[in-house]
Amino acid sequence: EICELEVQVPYECVVEGKKICKYIADFRYRCGDDVMVEDTKGVITQVFSLKKKLVEALYPGLVIQIIKDPRELPRTAFYPRSLPVSS
């Protein structure tokens, strides 16, 4: 069960007193005792990859789950290989 759903949650990235950047997660919610952070991406850019690593390093225990935007997946990803996909 999802509880305490938040959207567009900011995480400040500060290293040795200097603000490096701000990461904004798409979703944060509680599932039982766990806090889940999710980000929906169509394309995973180098900037996002770097911010993800930085946030996870600065916030111990936080893991950002990447949810691939279904509009960006190949159409065949939604069907078993045994079924033909019409274009």
C-alpha positions as CSV (number, residue, x, y, z in Angstrom):
1,E,0.0,0.0,0.0
2,I,1.3,3.4,-1.0
3,C,1.1,6.2,1.6
4,E,2.3,9.8,1.9
5,L,2.7,10.3,-1.9
6,E,4.6,13.4,-2.8
7,V,5.4,14.7,-6.2
8,Q,8.3,16.9,-7.5
9,V,10.4,16.4,-4.3
10,P,13.6,18.5,-4.2
11,Y,17.0,17.2,-2.9
12,E,19.7,19.8,-2.4
13,C,23.2,18.6,-3.3
14,V,25.7,20.4,-1.1
15,V,29.3,19.4,-0.8
16,E,31.6,21.1,1.7
17,G,29.2,24.0,2.0
18,K,28.8,24.6,-1.7
19,K,25.6,24.0,-3.5
20,I,26.3,21.8,-6.5
21,C,22.8,21.3,-7.9
22,K,19.3,20.4,-7.0
23,Y,17.7,17.1,-8.0
24,I,13.9,16.9,-8.2
25,A,12.5,13.4,-7.9
26,D,9.2,12.8,-9.7
27,F,7.7,10.8,-6.8
28,R,8.4,9.9,-3.1
29,Y,6.1,7.7,-1.1
30,R,6.1,5.3,1.8
31,C,5.4,1.7,1.3
32,G,5.2,0.0,4.7
33,D,8.4,1.1,6.5
34,D,10.3,1.9,3.3
35,V,10.6,5.3,1.6
36,M,10.5,4.9,-2.2
37,V,11.9,7.5,-4.6
38,E,11.0,7.2,-8.3
39,D,11.9,9.1,-11.4
40,T,10.2,8.6,-14.8
41,K,12.6,8.9,-17.7
42,G,12.2,8.6,-21.4
43,V,15.9,9.1,-22.0
44,I,18.6,8.8,-19.3
45,T,21.0,11.6,-19.9
46,Q,24.6,11.9,-18.6
47,V,23.4,14.8,-16.4
48,F,20.7,12.7,-14.8
49,S,23.1,9.8,-14.3
50,L,25.5,12.1,-12.5
51,K,22.8,13.7,-10.3
52,K,21.4,10.3,-9.4
53,K,24.9,9.1,-8.2
54,L,25.4,12.3,-6.3
55,V,22.1,12.3,-4.6
56,E,22.5,8.6,-3.6
57,A,25.9,9.4,-2.2
58,L,24.8,12.4,-0.2
59,Y,21.6,10.7,1.1
60,P,22.7,7.3,2.5
61,G,20.0,4.7,2.2
62,L,18.2,6.5,-0.6
63,V,17.9,4.6,-3.9
64,I,16.3,6.3,-6.9
65,Q,14.2,3.8,-8.9
66,I,14.1,4.7,-12.6
67,I,10.7,4.1,-14.3
68,K,11.1,4.0,-18.0
69,D,8.5,6.1,-19.8
70,P,6.4,3.5,-21.7
71,R,6.0,5.9,-24.6
72,E,9.7,5.6,-25.2
73,L,10.0,1.8,-25.1
74,P,9.9,-0.2,-28.3
75,R,6.4,-1.4,-29.1
76,T,7.6,-5.0,-28.8
77,A,8.4,-4.5,-25.2
78,F,4.7,-4.8,-24.3
79,Y,4.1,-8.1,-26.1
80,P,5.6,-11.6,-25.8
81,R,8.0,-12.5,-28.5
82,S,5.7,-15.2,-29.8
83,L,3.0,-12.7,-30.8
84,P,3.4,-10.7,-34.0
85,V,3.3,-6.9,-33.6
86,S,1.5,-5.0,-36.3
87,S,2.8,-1.5,-37.3
